[in-house]
């Protein structure tokens, strides 16, 4: 499916899983190299920046969060021309709908007074995508704050899974965003050569947005590591307390079991056994020993 947006002298063509016929039509209309046109039909696993003639071809992958859950990274192909931008994607991406509305009501061109070529349009769209990623980082930050509160409320065991889920999201975000730094640095000389030296300012603005996201992800990873260590420490402490309690209880009942077994032996001259009130005497001895052990362990702060 192809959607075309026109604003003054700029054209944005958004392709969602385009067919071979649609790609062929774009190739003839905008004089796209057949090698680029072929790559638009299927997703690519590697990012790239290429300049072919007057066109710049860029492949970038973006992470997304939907309803707090991680989805696979999404690929977007950009073909940047003098007065047009072609984007190809293979599934719905929410920031695209927002950008389309902005583009349609002319807010973009009013805000970007110097948006006169496809390079400006590319920068504005990627900035919008980066804003969505920052919103995803904010969501993960809220989840970590919620997990922190639940950890210190005594819910450490359940938070093991919660920390793992957030950790996976942060890892996926970092993996998807890692190539962007190199791609933006590669794009800067190509973009300035195509659109003029002043265009470097816009690319550096994108690099600044990327650096903010990178720092945010590093902070999230640091917070996750601290919370995971804290959670593991609390879990270990609880488990040690439980094991200590079981050990002390076993130590208390071990001599009682020994006494019960001793007096339960079927021998002819067993002391106490056979005398008046022998059962209560043995129970009394066991009770006194149990109390003595209990008091001793409490004084040692083992219980």
C-alpha positions in Angstrom: 0.0 0.0 0.0 1.3 3.4 -1.0 0.2 6.7 0.6 1.3 10.0 -1.0 1.5 13.3 0.9 2.3 16.6 -0.8 3.2 19.8 0.9 4.4 22.8 -1.2 7.4 21.5 -3.1 7.9 18.4 -1.0 6.5 14.9 -1.5 6.4 12.2 1.0 5.6 8.7 -0.2 4.9 6.1 2.5 5.0 2.5 1.4 3.6 -0.3 3.7 4.8 -3.7 2.5 4.8 -2.6 -1.2 4.2 -5.0 -4.0 6.6 -5.5 -6.9 4.3 -3.5 -9.2 4.2 -0.6 -6.7 8.0 -0.6 -6.4 8.4 -0.7 -10.1 6.1 2.3 -10.5 8.2 4.3 -8.0 11.4 3.2 -9.6 10.3 4.7 -13.0 8.7 7.8 -11.4 11.7 8.8 -9.3 14.5 7.2 -11.3 15.4 4.8 -8.5 18.3 2.4 -9.0 17.1 -1.1 -9.6 19.3 -2.4 -6.8 17.6 -0.2 -4.3 14.2 -1.0 -5.7 14.9 -4.7 -5.2 15.8 -4.2 -1.6 12.5 -2.4 -0.9 10.6 -5.7 -1.4 12.0 -7.6 1.5 13.3 -6.6 5.0 17.1 -6.3 5.4 19.0 -7.3 8.5 21.8 -4.8 8.2 21.6 -1.0 8.4 23.3 1.0 5.6 23.8 4.4 4.1 24.4 4.6 0.4 24.5 7.4 -2.2 23.5 6.4 -5.7 23.4 9.3 -8.1 21.3 12.1 -6.6 19.6 9.8 -4.1 20.5 8.7 -0.7 19.4 5.2 0.5 19.3 4.6 4.3 18.2 1.5 6.2 17.5 1.9 9.9 15.9 -0.4 12.5 13.9 1.0 15.4 12.7 -0.7 18.6 9.2 -0.2 19.8 7.1 -0.8 22.9 3.4 -1.6 22.6 1.3 -1.7 25.7 4.4 -2.1 27.7 5.5 -5.2 25.8 8.5 -5.5 23.5 7.9 -6.3 19.8 10.5 -7.2 17.3 12.5 -4.3 15.9 11.0 -2.6 12.9 12.9 -1.8 9.7 12.4 1.5 7.8 14.0 2.2 4.4 14.5 5.8 3.4 15.1 7.0 -0.1 16.0 10.7 0.1 15.8 12.9 -3.0 16.0 16.7 -3.6 12.3 17.2 -3.3 10.9 13.9 -2.0 11.2 11.3 0.7 10.2 7.7 0.2 9.8 5.5 3.2 9.2 1.7 3.2 8.1 -0.2 6.2 6.7 -3.7 6.7 4.3 -3.2 9.5 2.3 -0.4 11.1 4.4 2.1 13.1 2.4 4.5 15.3 4.8 7.6 15.0 4.2 7.5 11.2 0.5 8.3 11.8 1.4 11.2 14.0 3.9 12.5 11.5 1.4 12.2 8.7 -1.1 14.3 10.6 1.5 17.0 11.3 2.6 17.0 7.6 -1.0 17.3 6.4 -1.8 20.3 8.5 1.3 22.2 7.5 2.6 22.3 11.1 5.8 20.7 10.0 6.7 23.3 7.4 5.6 26.2 9.7 7.9 24.9 12.4 10.7 24.0 10.0 10.8 27.2 8.0 13.8 26.0 6.0 12.3 22.6 5.1 12.9 22.8 1.4 14.2 19.4 0.4 13.9 15.7 1.3 16.8 15.8 3.7 14.8 18.2 6.0 11.9 15.8 5.7 14.0 12.8 6.7 15.4 14.6 9.7 12.0 15.6 10.9 10.6 12.1 10.5 13.5 10.4 12.3 13.3 13.0 15.1 9.7 12.0 15.5 10.7 8.4 15.7 13.3 9.2 18.3 10.7 11.0 20.3 8.6 7.8 20.3 11.7 5.8 21.5 12.2 8.3 24.3 8.6 7.8 25.3 9.3 4.0 25.4 12.3 4.7 27.7 10.0 6.7 30.0 7.6 3.7 30.1 10.4 1.4 31.1 11.5 3.9 33.7 8.0 3.9 35.2 8.1 0.1 35.2 11.4 0.0 37.1 10.0 2.5 39.7 6.9 0.2 40.2 9.2 -2.8 40.5 11.3 -1.0 43.0 8.3 -0.3 45.2 7.1 -3.9 45.0 10.6 -5.2 45.8 10.7 -3.2 49.1 7.1 -4.2 49.8 8.1 -7.9 50.1 7.3 -9.1 46.6 10.8 -10.0 45.6 10.0 -13.4 44.2 7.5 -12.2 41.7 9.8 -9.3 40.7 12.4 -11.7 39.3 10.2 -12.2 36.2 9.4 -8.4 36.0 13.0 -7.5 36.1 13.8 -10.0 33.4 11.1 -8.6 31.1 12.3 -5.0 31.5 15.9 -6.2 31.1 15.0 -7.8 27.8 13.3 -4.6 26.6 16.3 -2.5 27.5 18.7 -5.0 25.9 16.6 -5.0 22.7 16.4 -1.2 22.6 20.2 -0.9 23.0 20.8 -3.6 20.3 18.5 -1.8 17.8 19.9 1.7 18.5 23.6 0.8 18.5 24.1 1.0 14.7 22.4 4.4 14.6 25.5 6.3 15.8 27.6 4.9 12.9 24.8 5.4 10.4 24.3 9.1 11.3 28.0 9.8 11.1 28.1 8.1 7.7 25.0 10.1 6.6 26.5 13.5 7.6 29.1 13.8 4.8 26.8 12.3 2.2 23.9 14.6 3.3 26.1 17.8 3.2 27.4 16.8 -0.2 23.9 16.5 -1.5 22.1 19.3 0.3 24.8 21.7 1.2 27.1 22.4 4.2 24.3 23.9 6.3 22.6 20.6 6.3 25.2 19.3 8.7 23.5 21.3 11.5 20.3 19.1 11.1 22.3 15.9 11.1 24.1 16.9 14.2 20.7 17.6 15.8 19.8 14.0 15.1 23.1 12.8 16.5 22.3 14.8 19.7 18.9 13.1 19.9 20.5 9.8 19.5 23.0 10.5 22.3 20.2 11.5 24.7 18.5 8.1 24.0 21.8 6.3 24.4 22.5 8.0 27.8 18.9 7.2 28.9 19.3 3.6 28.0 22.6 3.4 29.9 20.9 4.9 32.9 18.0 2.4 32.6 20.5 -0.4 32.4 22.3 0.8 35.5 19.1 1.1 37.4 18.1 -2.4 36.3 21.4 -3.8 37.5 21.1 -2.2 40.9 17.5 -3.4 41.3 18.4 -6.9 40.2 21.3 -7.0 42.7 19.1 -5.6 45.5 16.3 -8.1 44.7 18.7 -11.0 44.6 20.2 -9.9 48.0 16.8 -9.7 49.6 15.8 -13.1 48.2 19.1 -14.6 49.4 18.6 -13.1 52.9 15.0 -14.5 53.1 16.2 -17.9 51.9 19.0 -17.9 54.5 16.6 -17.0 57.2 14.3 -19.8 56.3 17.2 -22.3 56.1 18.5 -21.0 59.5 15.1 -21.5 61.0 14.8 -25.1 59.7 18.3 -25.9 60.9 17.6 -24.6 64.4 14.3 -26.5 64.5 16.0 -29.7 63.4 18.7 -29.1 66.1 16.0 -28.7 68.7 14.1 -31.9 67.8 17.1 -34.0 67.2 17.9 -34.7 70.9 14.1 -35.0 71.5 14.0 -37.7 68.9 17.0 -39.4 70.4 15.4 -39.4 73.9 12.1 -40.8 72.5 14.0 -43.5 70.7 16.2 -44.3 73.7 13.2 -44.8 76.0 11.3 -46.6 73.3 13.9 -49.4 73.2 12.4 -52.8 74.1 14.8 -53.6 76.9 14.3 -55.3 80.3 16.0 -52.8 82.6 14.9 -49.5 81.0 15.1 -46.7 83.6 12.0 -44.7 84.3 9.9 -46.8 81.9 7.5 -48.9 84.0 7.5 -46.6 87.0 4.5 -44.5 88.0 3.8 -41.6 85.6 6.8 -42.7 83.4 5.2 -41.2 80.2 4.8 -37.7 81.8 8.3 -37.8 83.3 9.8 -38.5 79.8 7.5 -35.8 78.2 8.6 -33.4 80.9 12.3 -34.0 80.3 11.8 -33.5 76.6 9.8 -30.3 77.2 12.5 -28.9 79.5 15.2 -29.7 77.0 13.2 -28.1 74.2 12.7 -24.9 76.2 16.4 -24.8 77.2 17.4 -25.1 73.5 14.8 -22.5 72.5 16.0 -20.0 75.1 19.6 -20.6 74.2 19.0 -20.0 70.4 17.0 -16.8 71.2 19.8 -15.4 73.3 22.2 -16.2 70.4 19.8 -14.4 68.1 19.5 -17.5 65.9 15.7 -17.3 66.0 
